[in-house]
């Protein structure tokens, strides 16, 4: 399948600080790629290169088959972008904001007005469409900003931390909107520092840290790379804790952890659901009453911590 976004060896420096240290990336047409990393990892810098706002110091990048440097003018009419903060004019109405974007894209007066009304309906902003944006909530502003990125119906869309600052309900609503765009064939590059957002939306995830891509794959592939499956169970009787340890030691892929105060046992395993079935069988044979049990996989937080050696932290370059 054709790559809608491709890059090789992207380098961007600000004085002595290297924001991008040789980034390679490929995003299939019609798919979603998430750039996952902390503030300062280089995610926003990469998006600015792809959207022609920055010229890389080294390497090359193509979007929709066009070179981001040599074909920058032609490329801008084929992409849409939404930054970390809603880029809307709060003194104009929602309709006027979208109509203005349409005119900037040279859609013409009639098409610009029609497209504005279409997007207000799509983003559930019809009732607020004729009100000044300064009265909009944060979630409404984010939806309007995303609508503005779609006025020209771009084939490739860049969203830079689109849900930053939104409450959980507004975030879920924006995820639904993004799902709808992708279902219609839009290619999406999404930057985020929210692990659940990357897992929920992305077909592929690239983990970026200190300006370099350090891992890529699906969420499941990244979790498998890290490993760390574990059985977590709670027993009804504290006296059974040592029985559990003895019975499950042959299944353990590492040290067993026992928390006496909550009667919880954690057993690292490598056999997945088969290990869980065997563990429950062993405990049943010994008459151990299990109050709660589950097979836990590593989270993307675990993946990031394992791959980078540190938790998400704020740095100076974004």
N, C-alpha and C positions, 0 to 999 in steps of 0.2 A: 504494500500500500504506500502511496505517496506521502512524504513528510510535508506537513503544512508549515512546520517550523524546524529549521536545522541550523546548527552552529558548531563550529570547531575552533578550539584554541582561543576563545574570547578572553582578552585581557583588558582590564581597565584600571588605570592607576590615578590616584589623586596625590600628587607629590610623592612622598615616601610610602604612602598607604596603597596597598593593592586591593581594590574592591572585587575584582574578578581575576582569578589566577589561572586561566586556561580552561574555560568551561566548554564542554562538549555536550550537545543536547539534540535530541530528535523527537518530534511530536507528530504522530500519525494524523492525517486529515480525519476530522470527525471524532477525535478523541479528546480526553481531558488529561493534561499533565499538571501535577502540583509540584511547585518548588517549595520544599518544606525546610524551614530553618529558623533560627532565632533572629531577632532584630540585629542588623549589622552583618548578616551572613553574605550579602551580595544579591539578594533576590530582586530588590527594586532596581539596582543597577542593571541587572540582566534585562529586566522588562524595558527599561529606558533605551537600551541598545536595540532591542527587537522592535520598538515602536519609533525608531529613528530620532529619538531625543538626545541620544549620546552616540558619539563615534568611538568605537573601540580602538585601543592602542595597538592591538594585535588580533589576529584571527579573522574569521568571517562569519556572517549570519545571513540566512535567507528566510523570508516569510512569504507564504503564498507564491513561492517560486521567484521572488524578487529580492535582489541584494539590498540590504538595509542601508548601504551607503550610496551606491551608484544609482539605485532605483528608488530612492527615498520619496520623491514627490509622488510617483505612481503608487507606491505602496500605501501611503497614508489614506488613500481613498478606499482601500480594501480591508482595513483593519479598524477595530474599535478598541478603546482602552478606558478603564476606570481605575483611578488611583486610590490611595489609602483614605483620602478625604474627598467628600462630595464636591465636585467642581461645578457648582451651580450658582446662578445669580439670584440672590435671595430677594431682590427687589422686583424681579419679574415673576409672573405666574409660572406654574409648572408647564402649561401649554406654551407660553412664550419662550421658555428655555428650550424646549424641544424644537419648536418652529425655527428658532434662531440657529440651532445646530444644523437643521435641514438646509437652511439657506447658505450656511457656510460650506456645506457639501455640494452646493449648486444643484439642489434637487428642484428648484423652482418654487414659487409661492404656493401653488395649488398642492403639489405633492408634499411639500414641507408641512402644510397644515393638516393634510390627511394622515401623514405619518405620525405627527404629534398626537392626534386623537387615537390612532391605533395603539400607540405605545402607552398612553395613559390608561387605556382599557386593559391592556395586557398586564400592566404592573399595578392594577387595582388603585389607580390614582384619579379616576374620573371625577369623583366628588370634590377632590382637592385641586383639580386641574386649573381652575380659574382663580385660585387664591394665590397671593404672593408666597413664595417659598420660605420667607422668613418665619412663617407660622407653622412650617412642617416639623414633624418629629425627626429624630435622627434616622430612623428606619425608612421614613418616607423620602428623605433626602438621598439616602443610599439607593433606593429604588429608582428615583428620578435620574440620578447620575448614571446608573446602569442603563436606563432607557436611552439616555443621551448617547451612550456608546454604541447603541444599536440602531440609531436613526438611519444610517446608510446601509443597514443590513450586511454588516461585514462578514466575511468568510472566516476570519480569524479574530478572536477576542482575547484581550489581555486584562485580567483582573488582579490588581495588586492589593492583597489583603482586604477584600471587599466587605468583610463582616466585622472588621475591627471597630470596637465601640458599640456594637449593636447588642440589644438584650436578646436572650435566648429565643423568644418568639419571633422577633424580627429576623434573626439569623436563620431560623428554620424556613421562614417565608422566602428569603432570598435564595436559599438552597433549592427550593422548589422551582423558582424562576430559572435558575441556572440549569436544572435538570431539563426543563422545557426547551431551552435554547440548544442544548447538546442533542436532544432527541430530533431536532430539525436539521442536524448536520453541522452545526457550528463547531469549529476547533477552538479549544480553550486552553490557555496557559494561565494557571492560577497560582499566586504566591500566598502563602499562609504560614503562620506560626502555630496554628491550631491543629493538633494531631487528628482530632475527630473530623475536622473539616476535610483534610486531605484524604482520610480513609473513606469518608462518605461520598465525595464527589469525583475522585480521580481514578482514571484507568491505570495510570502510571504515576509513580512518585519519584522525584529526584531529591535526595537529601543534600542540601548545600550548607557548607560551614566554612567560614573564613575565606569566602571567595572561590571555593572549589566544590565540585560535585563529588561527594564521597561514597555515594551508593545510589542505585536506582533499581526500580522494579515495581511490581504490584505490592499492595500492602501485605498480602500473604507471603510473597516472596521475601520481602524484607524481614518479616517476623521469623520466617523459617531460617533465614541467614543468621539471625541472632540466637535462635533456639530459646530454651527456657520454659518449656511447658511444665506445668506443675499441677498436682492434685491438691486441692485445698478442702479439708473436711473438718467438721465439728462434731464431736461425740457428746452424747447425753451425760455420760458419767466420767468424771475426772480419772477414776481408777482405771479406765480403759486406755489411757494415753500410752502407757508403756506397751500394752498389747498391740496397739496400732503400730508403734515404732518397730517392734519385733517382726510383725507380720509383713510390713511394707518395705523393710530394709532391702530385701532381694529385688524389689522393683525400682529402687531409688537410683537416679542418675547423679546424685550428689547428696550433700548433708540434709537430713530431715530436720525441720524446725518445729518445735513444740511450744505453744503459748499456753501455759497452764491456766492462767487467769480466765481465758475465754474458751478453754478446751479445744483449741484449734491446732491442727497438724498440717504442715505444708511439705509435700513430697515432690522434689523435682523428678520428672520422668521423661522418657524419650519415645514411649510407645503410643502416645495419644490416647484415643478412646479405648484401645485394647488394654492399655495399662489400667485405665479407670475401671473397666469391667472386672479385670483380675483382682484389683485391689478390693472392690466391693465384695467379690466372692470370698476372698480370704477373711475379711472382717465378718461376713455373715456366718461363715463356718465357726468362728470363735465366739459368736453371739454378741458382737459389739454393735450397739445401737448408734447409728449415725444420724445426727440431727440435720446436717446440711452437708452437701458435697458438690464439687464442681471441678471441671478441667479448665484451667486458665491458660490462655496463650499470652505471650508477651504483647504489650501494647506498643503503639508507635513511639510513645514516650520512652519505653524501654529500649527500642531500636535506636533512637537518637542518642540516648545516654551511652549505650554500648559502643556505638560507632564513633562518637566524638570524644567520649571520656568526660563530658561535662553536660550539665543541664542547659536549657535555653537561657541565654544571658544577653544583656544589651551591650552592643559594641558601638563604635563611633561611625562606621560607614554602613550605609544601607543601600 
